[in-house]
Amino acid sequence: MTVWWGSTSRPGGRDLGFELLQHQHEGVAFLTGRGVGLLAFEQGLGKTFVAIEAFRRLLDAGQADRLLVICPNSLKRNWVAEFTKFAPSVSVDVAEGVPKKRRATFRESRARVIITSYETARSETTALLALAQRQRTVLVLDESHAAKNWRSQTSAAARIVAPHCKFRWLLSGTPVTNTATDLFTQVEIIEPGRGSLGSLESFTARLEDDPEASFARDVFDRLILRRTKEQCLDLPEKSFVDVRVELPPWQRRLYDKMRDEMVCEIEAMSGEQYRAYASTALAKLTRLVQLACNPSLIFPEAEGTPAKFEALDGVIEDILSVPGRKVILWSNYIRTIETLLARIPGAVAIYGGTPTSERQEIAASFQQDPDVRVLIANPAAAGTGFTLTAASFTIYESLSWRYDHYAQSQDRNHRIGQTEPVTYLRLIAADTIEEAIVVALERKSALARTLLGDEGAGDDVSRLTKEEMCELLRSNRLPAA
């Protein structure tokens, strides 16, 4: 799909302008002046706008010919919309569809901007490499933490293409989601072959004594521009309220039975068996989360109403009792979202089952239509690329261990354009593994702040031993940091 935009431009070929805020001026100068770097603005500070303006300035100066944007599949249309708004005279092409069509786009398109997904980049690395070699190319990896795993195909594709691009820009509000190794791979994409941080093995070894990676501070400071909303914007306050939900007897029995079976299974393992088990531990813990939230996800025959559904009835009724209020309800599970859609009158949803082409329209109706007051969303589908400032209340029906999903979802409505204080309500099933998830997310947040130079100290979630895993299951508490 090629999109060509017309003559809405200033004399000299410049598009109709938008005022940049101070931090956005700094971002444009960082990207154009240095040429390579990670723009680690928090969600809502305008990373996409900054990248578009930086590329437009390079075009005006005759320093670049082509922009290649690789982003999550759900954000391709968002990039098209942002160019429509901020740079309508710049031609845009989206490389998608069947392999033959994608390759033809990479080979034949005359558009200044080519947008594609990480999935396509993995399968069409050779075509991307040829495109990057033909012209002076600016490479943008949007939500660059998607390439943080050195051994992943996504990371490998990025590291193959990056050395052939004159400019290499990474964009992520959450570049650190687990440990400092998340930054290692992104630095290698920014500065391929430089070895600024040494080998992955040596970097990982040094983290054992210095988990905050203070030894790499100079490299991070040079290549990463971090700005937070507290630094840049005068936004309303946000507050967090944890609502502890007691499980009814039938749901408690299901949860306790599975938990006890997991403890017995782990205790019977040898050390070697546990090491093999540990790699799948999060998936197994997620089954406990599902029982705490909605047992029918595992046992479709379960007939009782989950505790959280009953709690949501009252919480949402209270919020909507005030005219004009809107609420975002986040859930990690498709079947739960579909059940809640049927349970909450007038609600709309953005999740994996929502066609990509319809998602921005649904978000716009939530923003603009006073009768659309509840949006149910999945962080994986709607956690990035949407502005949802019409809501001053956010509810988390379920939480996952994914810090990036949690942080990004918060920033859908606490961003530029929000005029009301924002309240986040987390429904936590009492005496379940969800209590540990809350602690894990807070620890990951603290670690990210430390590595990126934000205020606050941080630490990593410890790799659990067999004994610690059993204690976690029994007590719902992580080991002391």
C-alpha positions in Angstrom: 0.0 0.0 0.0 1.5 3.3 -1.1 0.3 6.6 0.4 1.3 9.8 -1.4 0.6 13.1 0.2 0.2 16.4 -1.6 1.2 20.0 -1.4 0.4 21.1 2.1 3.9 22.5 2.6 5.7 25.7 3.4 7.8 27.5 0.8 11.0 25.6 0.3 9.2 22.2 0.6 8.6 22.1 4.3 5.3 20.7 5.6 3.0 22.7 7.7 4.7 23.0 11.1 4.0 21.8 14.6 5.5 23.4 17.6 8.1 21.2 19.3 8.4 21.1 23.1 11.8 21.6 24.6 12.5 17.9 25.1 11.4 17.2 21.5 13.9 19.8 20.3 16.5 18.0 22.3 15.4 14.7 20.8 15.6 15.9 17.2 19.1 17.4 17.9 20.2 14.1 19.5 19.1 12.0 16.5 20.3 14.3 13.7 23.5 15.4 15.4 24.8 12.1 16.7 23.3 10.0 13.9 22.9 6.9 16.1 21.2 6.5 19.4 18.4 5.2 21.6 15.6 7.8 22.2 14.3 6.5 25.5 11.5 9.0 26.0 8.7 7.7 28.3 5.5 6.8 26.5 3.5 9.9 25.7 6.4 12.3 25.1 6.3 12.1 21.3 9.0 9.7 20.1 7.4 9.1 16.8 6.9 12.8 16.2 10.5 13.5 17.0 11.8 10.8 14.6 9.6 12.1 11.8 10.8 15.7 12.4 14.4 14.5 12.5 14.1 12.6 9.3 12.4 15.5 7.6 15.3 17.8 8.6 17.8 15.3 7.1 15.8 15.3 3.9 15.9 19.1 3.8 19.6 19.1 4.4 20.2 16.4 1.7 21.8 14.1 4.3 19.5 11.1 3.9 17.3 9.5 1.2 15.1 6.9 2.8 13.6 6.1 6.1 13.1 2.4 7.0 10.8 1.9 10.0 10.6 -1.5 11.6 7.9 -1.7 14.3 5.4 -4.1 15.9 2.7 -5.1 13.4 0.0 -3.3 15.4 1.9 0.1 15.0 2.3 0.1 11.2 -1.0 2.1 10.7 -0.1 4.4 13.5 3.1 5.4 11.7 1.1 6.1 8.5 -1.3 8.2 10.5 1.5 10.2 12.2 3.1 11.0 8.8 -0.3 12.0 7.5 -0.5 14.5 10.4 3.1 15.7 10.8 4.7 15.3 7.4 1.9 15.0 4.7 4.2 15.7 1.8 6.5 12.8 2.6 5.6 9.6 0.6 4.9 6.5 2.6 4.8 2.8 1.7 3.9 -0.1 3.9 5.6 -3.5 3.1 3.1 -6.2 4.0 1.0 -9.0 2.6 2.3 -12.2 1.0 6.1 -12.6 0.5 6.0 -11.7 -3.2 4.2 -8.5 -2.5 6.5 -7.5 0.4 9.6 -8.1 -1.7 8.3 -6.1 -4.6 7.7 -3.2 -2.2 11.3 -3.3 -0.9 12.6 -3.6 -4.4 10.5 -1.2 -6.4 9.0 1.4 -4.1 9.9 5.0 -4.7 8.5 6.2 -1.4 10.7 8.1 1.0 9.4 6.0 3.9 9.1 2.2 4.1 7.2 0.8 7.1 7.3 -2.9 7.9 6.9 -5.2 10.9 9.4 -7.1 13.0 7.8 -10.3 11.7 8.5 -9.3 8.1 12.1 -8.2 9.0 12.8 -11.6 10.3 11.6 -13.3 7.1 12.8 -10.7 4.6 16.2 -9.8 5.9 17.9 -10.1 2.5 15.4 -7.7 0.9 15.8 -5.2 3.7 19.6 -5.4 3.4 19.4 -4.7 -0.3 17.1 -1.7 0.3 19.5 -0.3 3.0 22.5 -0.6 0.6 20.9 1.2 -2.3 20.5 4.7 -0.6 21.5 6.6 2.4 19.1 5.0 4.8 17.8 6.0 8.2 16.9 2.9 10.2 14.2 3.2 12.9 13.5 0.3 15.3 10.3 1.4 17.1 9.7 -0.3 20.5 13.3 -1.5 20.1 13.1 -3.6 23.2 11.5 -6.1 20.8 15.1 -6.8 19.6 16.6 -7.0 23.1 17.2 -10.8 23.1 20.6 -11.3 21.4 19.7 -14.9 20.3 16.3 -14.0 18.8 15.7 -13.8 15.0 14.4 -10.3 15.5 17.8 -9.2 17.0 19.8 -11.1 14.4 17.8 -9.4 11.5 18.4 -5.9 13.1 22.1 -6.6 13.5 22.4 -7.7 9.9 20.7 -4.6 8.5 21.9 -1.9 10.9 25.6 -1.7 9.7 24.4 -0.7 6.2 22.3 2.2 7.4 23.9 5.6 7.7 21.6 6.6 10.6 20.4 4.1 13.3 17.6 5.3 15.6 16.1 3.1 18.3 12.8 4.3 20.0 11.6 2.8 23.3 9.9 4.1 26.4 10.8 0.8 28.2 14.2 -0.3 26.8 14.9 -2.3 30.0 12.2 -4.8 30.9 14.3 -7.4 32.8 18.0 -6.8 33.2 20.8 -4.6 31.9 21.4 -7.2 29.1 18.3 -5.7 27.5 20.5 -2.7 26.7 23.5 -4.7 25.5 21.9 -5.9 22.3 20.3 -2.5 21.6 23.8 -0.8 21.9 25.2 -3.4 19.5 22.6 -2.4 17.0 23.3 1.3 17.4 27.1 0.8 17.2 27.6 -2.5 15.3 31.1 -3.9 15.5 32.4 -1.3 18.0 32.4 -3.6 20.9 31.7 -0.7 23.3 30.4 -3.1 26.0 32.7 -6.0 25.2 31.3 -9.5 24.5 27.9 -10.6 25.7 29.5 -13.2 27.9 31.9 -10.7 29.6 29.1 -8.1 30.0 26.8 -10.7 31.6 29.7 -11.9 33.9 30.3 -8.3 35.1 26.6 -7.9 35.9 26.9 -10.6 38.6 29.0 -8.1 40.7 27.4 -5.0 39.4 23.7 -5.6 38.4 23.1 -1.9 37.8 25.9 -1.9 35.2 27.7 1.2 36.5 30.7 0.1 34.5 28.7 0.8 31.3 27.4 4.2 32.4 29.6 6.2 30.1 28.4 4.2 27.1 24.7 4.4 28.1 25.0 8.1 28.7 26.5 8.7 25.3 24.1 6.6 23.3 20.8 7.0 25.2 18.7 10.1 25.6 16.3 9.5 28.5 13.4 11.9 29.3 10.6 11.3 31.7 7.2 12.9 31.9 8.0 14.3 35.3 11.0 16.1 33.7 9.1 17.4 30.7 5.4 17.8 31.3 3.2 19.4 33.8 0.8 16.4 33.9 -1.9 15.8 36.5 -1.0 13.4 39.3 -1.5 9.7 39.0 -2.3 7.4 41.9 -2.4 3.6 42.5 -5.0 1.8 44.5 -4.7 -2.0 45.1 -8.1 -3.7 45.5 -7.7 -7.0 47.3 -10.3 -9.5 46.1 -11.1 -12.6 48.2 -11.6 -15.7 46.2 -14.9 -17.6 46.8 -14.6 -21.1 48.2 -15.0 -22.9 44.8 -12.3 -20.7 43.2 -10.0 -21.0 46.2 -10.2 -24.8 46.0 -9.2 -24.8 42.4 -6.3 -22.5 43.0 -5.0 -24.2 46.1 -5.1 -27.7 44.5 -3.0 -26.6 41.5 -0.6 -24.7 43.7 -0.1 -27.7 46.0 0.4 -30.0 43.1 3.1 -27.7 41.7 4.9 -27.6 45.1 4.9 -31.4 45.3 6.1 -31.8 41.8 9.0 -29.4 42.4 10.0 -30.9 45.7 10.3 -34.3 44.0 12.7 -33.0 41.3 16.4 -33.6 41.2 18.6 -30.6 40.7 19.0 -31.3 37.0 15.2 -31.8 36.6 14.5 -28.5 38.3 17.0 -26.6 36.1 15.0 -27.9 33.0 11.7 -27.0 34.8 12.9 -23.5 35.6 12.9 -22.4 32.0 9.2 -23.0 31.8 8.3 -21.8 35.3 6.7 -18.5 34.3 4.3 -20.3 32.0 3.3 -22.6 34.8 2.9 -19.7 37.2 0.7 -18.0 34.6 -1.8 -20.9 35.0 -2.1 -19.9 38.7 -2.7 -16.3 37.6 -5.5 -17.5 35.3 -7.1 -19.4 38.1 -6.9 -16.4 40.3 -8.6 -14.2 37.6 -10.9 -16.4 35.6 -10.8 -20.2 36.2 -12.8 -20.9 33.0 -9.6 -20.1 31.1 -8.3 -23.5 32.3 -11.5 -25.2 33.3 -14.2 -24.2 30.7 -16.8 -26.2 32.7 -16.3 -24.0 35.8 -19.7 -22.5 36.5 -19.2 -20.0 39.3 -18.7 -16.3 38.8 -15.0 -15.3 39.3 -14.4 -13.0 42.2 -12.9 -10.3 40.0 -15.9 -10.2 37.8 -18.2 -9.5 40.7 -15.7 -6.9 42.0 -15.6 -5.2 38.5 -19.4 -4.9 38.5 -19.2 -2.6 41.6 -16.0 -0.7 40.7 -17.2 0.2 37.2 -20.6 1.1 38.4 -19.1 3.5 41.0 -16.8 5.1 38.4 -19.5 5.6 35.8 -22.0 7.0 38.4 -20.3 10.4 37.8 -21.4 11.8 34.3 -18.6 12.1 31.8 -16.2 9.7 33.4 -14.5 7.0 31.2 -12.5 4.0 32.2 -9.9 1.7 30.5 -10.1 -2.0 31.6 -6.9 -4.0 30.9 -7.0 -7.8 30.7 -4.3 -10.2 29.4 -6.7 -12.9 28.3 -8.8 -13.0 25.1 -11.6 -15.1 26.5 -11.9 -12.9 29.5 -12.1 -9.8 27.3 -14.9 -11.4 25.3 -16.8 -12.4 28.4 -16.4 -8.9 29.8 -17.6 -7.4 26.6 -20.9 -9.3 27.0 -21.0 -8.5 30.7 -20.5 -4.7 30.4 -23.1 -2.9 28.4 -21.8 -0.5 25.7 -18.2 -1.4 26.2 -15.8 -1.5 23.2 -12.6 -3.5 22.9 -9.1 -3.5 21.3 -7.5 -6.9 21.6 -6.0 -9.7 19.4 -9.4 -10.4 17.9 -9.8 -6.8 16.7 -8.8 -6.3 13.1 -5.8 -4.0 12.9 -7.5 -1.7 10.5 -10.3 -1.0 13.0 -8.3 -0.3 16.1 -7.6 3.4 15.6 -11.3 3.9 14.8 -12.3 2.3 18.0 -9.8 4.3 20.0 -11.1 7.5 18.3 -14.7 6.6 19.3 -13.6 6.1 22.9 -11.9 9.5 22.8 -14.7 11.4 21.2 -18.0 9.7 21.7 -19.6 10.6 25.1 -21.6 7.4 25.0 -18.6 5.1 24.7 -17.4 5.1 28.3 -15.6 1.7 28.8 -12.8 0.4 26.7 -11.6 -3.2 27.4 -8.1 -3.7 26.0 -5.2 -6.2 26.0 -1.8 -4.6 26.7 -0.2 -6.6 23.8 -2.6 -5.1 21.3 -3.3 -1.6 22.7 -0.4 -0.9 25.0 1.4 1.2 22.4 0.3 3.5 19.6 -2.9 4.8 21.1 -3.9 8.0 22.9 -6.7 7.3 25.4 -6.7 10.5 27.5 -10.5 10.5 27.7 -10.2 8.1 30.6 -9.1 9.3 34.0 -9.6 5.8 35.5 -7.7 2.6 34.6 -8.4 -0.9 36.0 -6.1 -3.9 35.7 -8.2 -7.0 35.8 -5.1 -9.1 35.5 -1.3 -8.5 35.6 1.5 -10.3 33.9 5.3 -10.5 34.5 5.8 -8.2 31.5 7.0 -4.9 32.8 6.9 -3.3 29.3 3.3 -4.1 28.9 2.5 -2.7 32.3 4.4 0.5 31.9 3.2 1.2 28.4 -0.4 0.6 29.2 -0.3 3.2 32.0 0.9 5.8 29.5 -2.1 5.4 27.2 -4.0 8.0 29.3 -1.3 9.7 31.4 0.3 11.7 28.6 0.0 14.9 26.7 -3.6 15.9 26.5 -4.6 14.5 29.9 -6.2 17.2 32.1 -7.5 15.1 35.0 -5.7 13.2 37.8 -5.5 9.5 36.7 -6.3 6.7 39.1 -5.0 3.1 38.5 -6.9 0.3 40.3 -5.2 -3.1 40.4 -7.5 -6.0 41.2 -5.3 -8.4 43.2 -6.6 -11.8 44.1 -5.8 -12.1 47.8 -3.3 -14.7 48.9 -2.3 -15.7 45.4 0.7 -15.4 43.1 -0.5 -12.0 41.9 0.9 -10.4 45.1 4.3 -11.5 44.0 3.8 -10.1 40.5 3.1 -6.7 41.9 6.5 -6.8 43.7 8.3 -8.1 40.6 6.9 -5.2 38.5 7.9 -2.7 41.0 11.5 -4.1 41.1 11.8 -4.1 37.3 10.6 -0.5 37.3 13.3 0.4 39.8 16.0 -1.3 37.8 14.9 0.4 34.6 15.1 3.8 36.4 18.6 3.1 37.7 20.0 2.0 34.3 18.5 4.9 32.4 19.6 7.5 34.9 16.1 8.2 36.4 15.8 8.9 40.1 15.4 5.9 42.3 17.4 2.7 43.0 16.8 -0.6 41.5 17.5 -4.3 41.6 16.8 -7.4 39.6 14.4 -10.2 40.3 16.6 -13.0 41.6 16.7 -16.3 39.7 14.8 -18.5 41.9 16.3 -21.7 43.3 14.2 -24.8 43.9 13.6 -23.9 47.5 12.8 -20.3 46.7 10.2 -21.4 44.1 8.5 -23.6 46.6 8.5 -20.7 49.1 7.1 -18.3 46.5 4.2 -20.7 45.8 3.4 -21.2 49.4 3.8 -17.6 50.6 3.3 -15.5 47.4 6.4 -13.6 48.3 9.5 -13.2 46.3 12.9 -13.6 48.0 14.3 -10.4 49.5 16.2 -8.4 46.9 
